[in-house]
């Protein structure tokens, strides 16, 4: 997670099934993962693990040898057209280019006729011609040439190196850059699973962006909902000149808007200016200043509070965590699932699923993302990614289950799932048969 191009659910599952981390295979995988090539991905994995295969045609035995007899790159379309149909290299490159064009249908008909005629001259059967043409059409719209795929694989390896050797700095940079495939919540969870500690935002220590060092990540002020960039930069500028002496000093020098102050409090960014540790007292002070401000001749919000705050009860722990989640979109010290797990025990944790292959389990997970697909019969199903504090779980909602529970599913919410744990070439997934919101 966080590594360029190899972090999507489909790509992570392919990596797990492939079980090889060498550069050459990643170049292949970065290209074959394209949406239209789904049926060839599984065949690639089978062949990679030693499954026998015959070339599409004897004339292609050497042409596609490095990719296990499969067309993987855009160039393969051109090479096959030259080898099987006698195209010139110029015409073959024209076929490659037209596959991605919006007005390709008319021109493709001509190419198909010429391709079929050339193949028949070389005594290919109608079935062989159709099968090979179908594979060529999988490059429709979105596909890579080999140099493009190799350049992506290089950046993937560089990202993986940085994540491995500089985990805190890398994850902080990913989140600061608004991530990639996943939400900030997901990357924070991943950082925790890597053994990193998440320090809450703090007006004395946070920069605008997230900062990572050693085994700790400091939440940046950019994470606080309703806090404007201008105000965040003013906080940093003011404290650089002189540290804040207290809450009143902070208000007088920074001049935040009411909603910004409330978000700073709920996000924990003002805890260091609150010696009593009671966020409710800060809210009381804000309300008191606001009331005084409405009276003629009264001091501004940023003046000294007219009355000392009374002794107030702190927010209960769950309420404080709810406010923190609303403000930041995640919890610094907890995964939300841990707060509700006791209500649904016994459940199986993500890290324990590999030991449950072939068994039905109950899993409490947080929904991260999903991908709708259509079956060959036109039915809709969905692949969804859930997580708990121990790991990610890829799930399959077949059409019947999807129709039954689709109306309940929404990202960034917790669910209790029931289903069968399955493994495919070492990639463990959960085939869901029941869902209950938590």
C-alpha positions in Angstrom: 0.0 0.0 0.0 1.3 3.4 -0.9 3.6 2.1 -3.6 3.0 3.5 -7.1 0.9 1.3 -9.3 1.2 -2.0 -7.3 -1.1 -1.0 -4.4 -4.6 -1.6 -6.0 -6.4 -4.7 -4.8 -6.2 -6.4 -8.2 -2.4 -5.7 -8.4 -1.7 -6.9 -4.8 -3.7 -10.1 -5.4 -1.7 -10.7 -8.6 1.6 -10.2 -6.7 0.5 -12.6 -4.0 -0.5 -15.2 -6.6 2.7 -14.8 -8.6 4.8 -15.1 -5.5 7.8 -13.6 -7.3 9.2 -10.1 -6.8 11.7 -9.8 -9.6 11.7 -6.9 -11.9 11.1 -8.8 -15.2 7.8 -10.3 -13.8 6.6 -7.0 -12.5 7.1 -5.4 -15.9 4.8 -8.2 -17.3 2.3 -7.8 -14.5 2.1 -4.0 -14.8 0.8 -4.4 -18.3 -1.3 -7.6 -18.2 -3.3 -6.2 -15.3 -5.2 -4.0 -17.7 -9.0 -4.3 -17.3 -9.7 -6.0 -20.6 -7.1 -8.8 -20.0 -8.7 -10.4 -16.9 -9.1 -13.8 -18.5 -5.4 -13.8 -19.4 -4.2 -12.8 -15.9 -5.2 -16.2 -14.4 -3.6 -18.1 -17.3 -0.4 -16.1 -16.8 -0.2 -17.1 -13.2 -0.8 -20.7 -14.0 2.0 -20.7 -16.6 4.3 -18.8 -14.3 3.9 -21.6 -11.7 5.0 -24.2 -14.3 1.7 -25.0 -16.0 2.2 -26.4 -19.5 1.1 -24.4 -22.5 1.3 -24.4 -26.2 2.0 -21.4 -28.3 -0.9 -19.7 -30.0 0.6 -20.9 -33.2 3.9 -22.5 -34.1 4.9 -19.3 -35.9 4.6 -17.4 -32.6 6.7 -19.8 -30.5 9.6 -17.4 -30.3 7.7 -14.2 -30.7 5.9 -14.4 -27.3 8.4 -16.7 -25.5 9.3 -14.2 -22.8 5.7 -13.6 -21.8 4.7 -17.3 -21.6 3.0 -17.3 -25.0 0.6 -14.5 -24.1 0.2 -11.1 -25.7 1.1 -8.6 -22.9 2.4 -5.4 -24.5 1.1 -3.2 -27.3 4.1 -4.2 -29.4 2.9 -7.8 -29.3 0.0 -6.9 -31.4 2.3 -5.6 -34.1 4.7 -8.6 -33.8 1.8 -11.1 -34.1 0.3 -9.3 -37.1 3.7 -9.5 -38.9 4.4 -13.1 -38.0 0.9 -14.5 -38.7 -0.7 -12.3 -41.3 2.3 -11.0 -43.2 1.7 -7.3 -42.3 4.5 -4.9 -43.0 5.9 -3.4 -39.8 4.3 0.0 -40.8 0.8 -1.6 -41.2 1.3 -3.6 -38.0 2.1 -0.5 -36.0 -1.0 1.2 -37.5 -3.1 -1.7 -36.1 -1.5 -1.2 -32.7 -2.3 2.5 -32.7 -5.9 2.2 -34.0 -6.9 0.0 -31.0 -6.8 3.0 -28.7 -8.7 5.4 -31.0 -12.3 6.5 -30.5 -13.1 6.2 -34.2 -11.5 2.8 -34.5 -14.5 0.7 -35.6 -14.5 1.5 -39.3 -10.7 1.2 -39.6 -10.6 -2.0 -37.5 -13.0 -3.8 -39.9 -10.4 -3.3 -42.7 -7.6 -4.4 -40.5 -9.5 -7.5 -39.4 -10.3 -8.5 -43.0 -6.6 -8.1 -43.9 -5.5 -10.0 -40.8 -7.9 -12.9 -41.4 -6.8 -13.1 -45.1 -3.1 -13.2 -44.2 -3.7 -15.9 -41.6 -5.7 -18.0 -44.0 -2.8 -17.9 -46.4 -0.7 -19.4 -43.6 -3.3 -22.1 -43.1 -4.7 -20.9 -39.8 -8.1 -22.3 -39.0 -11.1 -20.0 -38.4 -11.0 -20.9 -34.7 -7.3 -20.0 -34.4 -7.8 -16.7 -36.1 -10.8 -15.8 -33.9 -8.9 -16.7 -30.7 -5.8 -14.7 -31.6 -7.8 -11.7 -32.8 -9.8 -11.8 -29.5 -6.5 -11.6 -27.6 -5.4 -8.7 -29.7 -8.7 -6.9 -29.0 -7.9 -7.1 -25.2 -5.6 -4.1 -25.9 -8.6 -2.0 -26.6 -8.4 1.5 -25.1 -6.0 1.0 -22.1 -2.8 -0.9 -22.5 1.0 -0.4 -22.2 3.9 -0.7 -24.4 6.9 -2.5 -22.8 9.0 0.6 -22.1 6.0 2.3 -20.4 5.4 -0.8 -18.3 9.1 -1.0 -17.4 9.2 2.6 -16.4 6.2 2.0 -14.1 7.9 -1.0 -12.6 11.0 1.0 -11.9 9.0 3.6 -9.9 7.1 0.7 -8.1 10.5 -0.7 -7.0 11.7 2.7 -5.9 8.6 3.2 -3.9 8.8 -0.2 -2.3 12.5 0.4 -1.4 11.6 3.7 0.3 8.7 2.1 2.2 10.9 -0.7 3.4 13.9 1.4 4.5 12.3 4.7 5.4 8.8 3.7 6.4 7.8 6.7 8.6 9.0 9.3 6.1 7.5 7.4 3.1 4.1 6.9 4.6 4.0 10.6 5.8 4.8 11.7 2.2 2.2 9.4 0.7 -0.5 10.8 3.1 0.7 14.4 2.6 0.4 13.9 -1.2 -3.3 12.8 -0.7 -2.3 9.2 -1.2 -3.1 7.1 -4.2 -5.7 4.4 -4.5 -6.8 4.6 -0.8 -8.0 7.1 1.7 -5.9 8.7 4.5 -7.7 6.4 6.9 -6.4 3.4 5.1 -2.8 4.7 5.0 -2.9 5.5 8.7 -4.0 1.9 9.4 -1.2 0.6 7.2 1.3 2.7 9.1 0.1 1.3 12.4 0.4 -2.3 11.1 4.0 -1.5 10.1 4.7 -0.7 13.8 4.7 3.1 13.4 3.1 5.4 16.0 0.8 8.2 14.9 1.2 11.3 16.9 -1.9 13.6 16.9 -1.8 17.1 15.4 -0.3 19.7 17.7 -0.1 23.5 17.2 3.4 23.4 18.8 4.8 20.6 16.7 2.9 19.9 13.5 3.9 21.3 10.2 1.3 21.8 7.4 2.2 18.4 5.9 2.7 15.1 7.7 6.2 14.4 9.0 7.8 11.0 9.6 11.0 10.1 11.4 12.3 6.9 13.0 9.2 5.0 14.1 6.8 7.9 14.4 4.6 10.0 12.2 3.2 13.4 13.2 -0.2 14.3 11.8 0.0 17.5 9.7 -2.3 20.4 10.2 -3.6 19.8 6.7 -5.6 16.8 8.1 -7.8 19.0 10.3 -11.2 19.5 8.8 -12.3 23.1 8.5 -8.8 24.5 9.2 -7.9 26.7 6.3 -4.4 26.6 4.8 -3.8 30.3 5.6 -4.7 29.8 9.2 -2.5 26.6 9.4 0.5 28.5 8.0 -0.2 31.4 10.4 0.0 29.0 13.4 3.4 27.8 12.2 4.7 31.3 11.6 3.5 32.6 15.0 5.0 29.7 17.0 8.3 30.1 15.1 8.5 33.6 16.5 7.5 32.6 20.0 5.8 29.5 21.5 2.2 29.9 22.5 1.9 30.7 26.2 -1.6 29.3 26.5 -5.0 29.1 24.8 -5.7 32.9 25.1 -2.3 33.7 23.7 -3.0 31.4 20.8 -6.3 33.0 20.0 -4.9 36.5 20.2 -2.0 35.8 17.9 -3.5 33.4 15.3 -7.1 34.8 15.0 -8.7 31.5 13.9 -12.4 31.4 12.9 -14.8 29.8 15.3 -15.2 26.6 13.3 -11.4 26.4 13.0 -10.9 26.5 16.7 -13.5 23.8 17.3 -11.8 21.5 14.8 -8.5 22.2 16.4 -9.9 21.2 19.8 -11.7 18.1 18.6 -8.6 17.0 16.6 -6.4 17.2 19.7 -4.2 19.9 18.3 -4.8 22.2 21.3 -4.2 19.6 24.0 -0.8 21.0 24.7 -2.4 24.4 25.6 -4.9 22.7 27.9 -3.1 21.8 31.2 -6.3 20.3 32.7 -6.6 18.0 29.8 -10.3 18.7 29.5 -11.4 19.7 26.0 -14.8 20.6 27.3 -13.3 23.5 29.2 -11.9 24.9 25.9 -15.3 24.7 24.4 -16.8 26.5 27.4 -14.2 29.3 27.0 -15.0 29.6 23.3 -18.7 29.9 24.1 -18.1 32.4 26.8 -16.0 34.6 24.5 -18.7 34.4 21.8 -21.4 35.4 24.3 -19.4 38.4 25.4 -18.6 39.4 21.8 -22.3 39.8 21.1 -22.7 42.5 23.8 -22.1 46.2 22.8 -18.6 47.3 23.7 -17.6 43.8 24.7 -14.1 42.5 23.9 -13.4 40.4 20.8 -13.2 36.7 20.7 -9.5 36.9 21.1 -9.5 39.0 24.3 -9.1 37.6 27.8 -12.1 35.5 28.9 -14.3 37.5 31.2 -15.0 34.7 33.6 -12.9 31.8 34.8 -14.3 28.5 33.5 -16.2 26.3 35.9 -15.3 22.8 36.7 -16.7 20.7 33.9 -17.0 17.0 33.2 -14.8 15.7 30.4 -16.4 14.2 27.3 -16.6 10.5 27.8 -14.0 8.5 25.9 -16.2 7.3 23.1 -17.6 10.8 22.4 -14.1 12.3 22.3 -13.1 9.6 19.8 -16.2 10.3 17.7 -15.3 14.0 17.5 -11.7 13.1 16.7 -12.8 10.8 13.9 -15.2 13.5 12.5 -12.4 16.0 12.5 -9.5 13.9 11.2 -11.2 11.1 9.3 -9.2 8.5 11.4 -8.2 7.8 15.0 -4.6 8.3 16.0 -4.4 5.7 18.7 -7.0 3.1 17.7 -8.5 1.3 14.9 -12.3 1.9 15.1 -13.0 -1.9 14.8 -11.3 -2.5 18.1 -13.9 -0.4 19.9 -16.7 -2.6 18.7 -15.1 -6.0 18.5 -16.3 -7.1 22.0 -19.9 -6.8 20.8 -19.4 -9.3 17.9 -17.0 -11.8 19.3 -16.1 -14.4 18.4 -14.7 -13.2 15.1 -11.6 -14.0 13.1 -9.0 -11.3 12.5 -7.5 -10.6 9.1 -4.1 -11.9 10.1 -5.6 -15.3 11.1 -7.6 -15.9 7.8 -4.7 -17.9 6.1 -5.1 -20.5 8.8 -8.9 -20.8 8.1 -8.8 -21.8 4.4 -11.9 -23.9 3.5 -13.8 -22.8 6.6 -16.7 -20.4 7.2 -15.8 -17.5 9.5 -17.2 -14.2 10.9 -15.0 -11.2 10.2 -15.5 -7.6 11.6 -14.0 -5.2 9.0 -14.0 -1.6 7.9 -15.0 -1.1 4.2 -12.3 0.7 2.3 -13.0 0.4 -1.4 -14.8 -1.7 -4.1 -15.0 -2.5 -7.7 -18.2 -3.5 -9.6 -17.9 -6.0 -12.4 -20.3 -7.7 -14.7 -20.4 -11.5 -15.2 -20.5 -13.1 -18.7 -24.3 -13.4 -18.2 -24.6 -9.7 -17.4 -25.2 -10.0 -13.6 -23.5 -7.5 -11.3 -21.1 -8.6 -8.6 -18.5 -6.7 -6.6 -15.0 -7.1 -5.2 -14.6 -5.2 -1.9 -11.6 -4.5 0.3 -12.1 -4.5 4.1 -9.6 -4.2 6.9 -9.2 -4.5 10.6 -6.2 -3.6 12.8 -4.2 -6.6 11.7 -4.6 -6.5 7.9 -6.5 -6.2 4.6 -9.1 -8.7 3.4 -10.2 -9.0 -0.2 -13.8 -10.2 -0.5 -16.0 -11.4 -3.3 -19.7 -10.6 -3.4 -21.2 -12.9 -6.1 -24.4 -11.7 -7.8 -26.9 -13.3 -5.4 -25.1 -11.9 -2.3 -24.6 -8.6 -3.9 -28.3 -8.2 -4.8 -29.2 -9.0 -1.2 -26.8 -6.7 0.6 -25.7 -3.9 -1.9 -28.0 -1.4 -0.3 -26.2 -1.8 3.0 -22.7 -1.2 1.7 -21.0 2.2 2.1 -17.3 2.9 2.3 -15.7 4.0 5.6 -18.2 2.0 7.6 -17.9 -1.2 9.7 -19.5 -4.5 9.0 -19.8 -8.0 10.3 -19.2 -10.4 7.4 -19.8 -14.1 7.2 -18.3 -16.2 4.5 -15.9 -18.9 3.2 -12.2 -18.4 3.3 -10.6 -19.4 0.0 -7.0 -19.5 -1.4 -5.9 -19.2 -5.0 -2.2 -19.6 -5.6 -1.5 -18.4 -2.0 -3.8 -15.3 -2.3 -6.4 -15.6 0.5 -9.9 -14.1 0.0 -13.3 -14.2 1.7 -16.4 -15.2 -0.3 -19.1 -13.4 1.5 -22.6 -14.9 2.1 -23.9 -12.6 4.9 -23.5 -8.9 5.9 -24.6 -6.9 9.0 -23.7 -3.3 9.6 -22.0 -2.5 12.9 
